[in-house]
Amino acid sequence: MNNLDTIAAIATPPGNGGVGIIRISGPKASKIAQKLTGNTSLIARLAKFSVFRDNNQNVIDSGICIYFPAPNSFTGEDIIELQGHGGAVVMDMLLKAVLNLGARQANPGEFSERAFLNNKIDLAQAEAIADLITSSTEQSVRSAQQSMQGVFSNQINELVETLTHLRIYVEAAIDFTDEEIDFLSEGGINQKLTTLLSKIQQIQNTAKQGRLLHDGMTVVLAGKPNAGKSSLLNKLAGHEAAIVHEMAGTTRDILRERIQIDGMPLHIIDTAGIRESDNAVEQEGIRRAQIELQKADKILLLIDSRESDSSELLSFLPEKIHVTKLYNKIDLLGIEPKIETIHEETHIYLSIKTGAGLDLLTEHLKQSVGFNESTENVFIARRRHIDALTRAHFSIENALIQLSTGQNPELIAEDLKLAQNDLAEITGKFTSDELLGRIFSSFCIGK
């Protein structure tokens, strides 16, 4: 990216609308606006009615011109916003005129990238802008706003600051190995690392909730044929998304529905019934079901409550993904709906047909991800943020192990350095150009 370039783009969605906005950023922005509008002077943050003309002085449109001088603008550069009528052809003609006057077409996310490079926002805040635009629920909007306001970044910066002080202390111990005082044992570094580990775990938990608020939790329905998977999908979706029939093996392919429970987005995936089969089509359905099970955030294993043993189903399920057992058809046994925990497993007794116990299930789904209707202090997080936190957590755990076994302090210092770099990658203090390219290329053009 060349900071000497002046960039321009249509900032409003494609199509026709009442108002369309073109955004210009860079050193030539004010001169382009003066030529386009005929105004010889621009007053900061004053909305001025203007007539927009091309190079041949032909009128293109009329509207409002607003000037945001550097450094007090979104990008930190001179910014001009031209607000005209929102016709697709009008906007294209106006953008063409701007480009002819010396600007170039902005790349996706280039305005936000310039804001980041000019220290107006950090990387987590920049990503929160894109997440705000694509939010599908009120809760995810509020969480994205929290990240934009720096809630997430401030917590990460505090961790980095703590690590910086710890690194200074450890490296001092390395430099003064001949001193009688053992810096590492006398300084309470063990307790500090343990406290730091606890704080990272807390942020990880909040980050996971923030990711699920934005992306949605993936819930895969599994079980034998006729256990009630498709009926449950229809109940949760609120419409007949899947065919339900007493004939076993009705579902052969993967069915997906995106729903919301009290504002929490869910991706519900219905799969083929699990059983031994000689049918080639049914075998393919079961194979696809196993692929989806590996990618799930949670598995709901549906079991006919009249069956005494469901152990054969467990061999089909991945070990590392949490499974909740749903005992369906309790209406046939006259059992009341209930939820219980047995050996750290959650069992829910319900009747999908009558709806009894479905409220227990929906509440369990919310609680299992720590969801609540208040999103205070919950921020939007992406998978890369969670990966970075996980790596930092691992490095600090490793430093604690090195400390407890009396290993060389150089190894501890290296673990702390790795953890600090991983955390700094979240806010962009330590990152690669390749990562920046991947992040900003996914943004909208004009943002």
Buried (B, 14 or more C-beta within 10 A) or exposed (E): EEEEBBBBBBBBEEEEBEEBBBBBBBBBBBBBBBBBBEBEEBEEEEEBEBBBBBEEEEEBBEBBBBBBBBEEBBBBBBBBBBBBBBBEEBBEBBBBBBBEBBBBEBBBBBBBBBBBBBEBBBBBBBBBBBBBEEBBBEBBBBBBBBBBEBBBBEBBBEBBEBBEEBBEBBBBBBEEEEEEEEBBEEBEBBEBBEEBBEEBEEBBEBBBBBBBBBBBBBBBBBBBBBBBBBBBBBBBBEEEBBEBEEEBBBBBEBBEBEBEBEBBBBBBBBBBBBBEBEEEEBBEBBEBBBEBBEEBBBBBBBBBBEEEEBEEBEEBBEEEBEBBBBBBBBBEEEBEBEBEEEEEEBBBBBBBBEEBBBEBBBBBBBEBBEBBEEBEEBBBBBEBBBEBBBBBBBBBBBBBEBBEEEEEBEBBBBBBBBBBBBBBBBBBBEBEEEEBBEBBEEBBBBB
